[in-house]
Amino acid sequence: MIVLGIESSCDETAAAVYSSEKGLLSNIIASQSVHEQFGGVVPELASRAHQQSIWQTVEQSLKEADCSIEDVDTVAVTQGPGLLGSLLVGFSFAKGLALSHNKKLVGVNHMDAHIYANWIDNQPQFPVLSLTVSGGHTQIMLVRDYFDHELLGQTRDDASGEAFDKIGNMLGLDYPAGPKMDKQAQQGNPKFVQFPVSHLPGTYEFSFSGLKTAVLYHLRDQKEINPNYVEENRDDLCASVSEAITKALIKKLDLAIKEFRPTSVVLAGGVSANSMLREKATQLCKKRRIPLYIPHISYCTDNAAMIAITGYLKAKQGLYDGFEMKPFARL
């Protein structure tokens, strides 16, 4: 089986080809730089950029995979969640392509795809406990089998990736600030400032809005004393913020491991590329003597490889969709 995956949920236009015999054959991502000047994704500009690049991106993915659309059996496309205008571009293109070439169609939940990115290079054994962390979501999911998921808990306000980006902006880092903060945190002292770590006892839920407020007030107070406080201590501040966010994530993950005793643990989503989170998760799973799987860096952020592999796993079980399928901003 050969699956063409198409992803356009936010600001990355992506296409990938996955083969049941040879594995991933291509993974093309067209990033949008137009949003940098605004400090965040502008939905209308994102959908226009998708329209301009989607055909070239799909064409390039087929070319790199050394196959044509005639060789493809199934077209898999992100159904949601995401920006509706962006989703519609990829969704309409995928449906038109499948309809005109008589291909089967599979709609993919973007958050499922982040989890199943771990199956591109590995084979985690069920039941799997997934910590899914991105710019829009922070979730702990128990995956008992393929597409048999139970949401144990999620964030009550900001996602972890959103907290990284917004606090990074306070520290003078350009959008997207998360990866830049991670790089600077590697040179800093995580104990420089002990920012609050959310707990929410008795739940597997998260909250990061209080951390944002704490950082805001800390910077305000310190800059009254030293106007150059941020510039002089940016590495240490990045490390301290990263410590607070990752500590909250790992604390809940450890509680879930103890209660549900999974066979495997996986990280998923864009924040799973964070070096401090990777290190803490590795140490935790080593302590608990449980296998940990983390996607390759290129499969952590939004990409079509994860859509293609998830589409393949759904198609393998006969979970196809009809052409009446619709995209959803929330799914």
C-alpha angles and dihedrals in degrees: 000000000000118000127193111207123201124191127185106142097129131349103329120087105203141169131180140174122220126189123200088217103038103025123222111007100177142359117188124181126186108196123204116229094178092090097059094084090055097048093236145031116300105207097212093049090046094055092047091051090050090054091052097050110027099091094046090047094051091044091051092049091053091046093050090048089052093233140103132229087262089065092055118097101185137022114212120193137178109261096183178295101130145079105328095219091051093045091052092058095055092035095052092044093050093048092048092048093048093045096047093047097037095243129153118254131221126185114212129205105229092219092050088052092055089056095046091049082087089067094061093081102008143038110226113197121237137281091054127184112211128197102198113191126173144135092281105026142040113184143157108213130185108213109195095175139337106320092351099119135164119195106221097180145332141186119296093208130352122023117236092250090050089052091051092050097045096045089044088056089054087054092053098257120143123243125303086041100170098081091042091051090051091053093050093043090062088067096044141080112256090202094055091103123011101220117189118274114213116231113170095191120225094026141078090226130117138213126192103165091090090055091054090053092047092052091046093054093042092054092045093053096044095047090056086062097037119015090198094052096116096045092049096046106027095123092051093045091051090050093048093050091046089051092054095047098044093043090057091049095048093046092059093042090055092050090052092049090053094049103039101029097210123197092229139015124212135187118215140178135042096300089058084080089067109115096214092051091048092051094048093046090050092051092047095050091045089053092047092043095233128132115256123203123194123180121243110269091254090059097048100075122052110305140146097239089077090049091051095049092046090047089052093050091050093046090049087061093043094252097148126155133223125239090254087073115124134203121245130205087210118037 
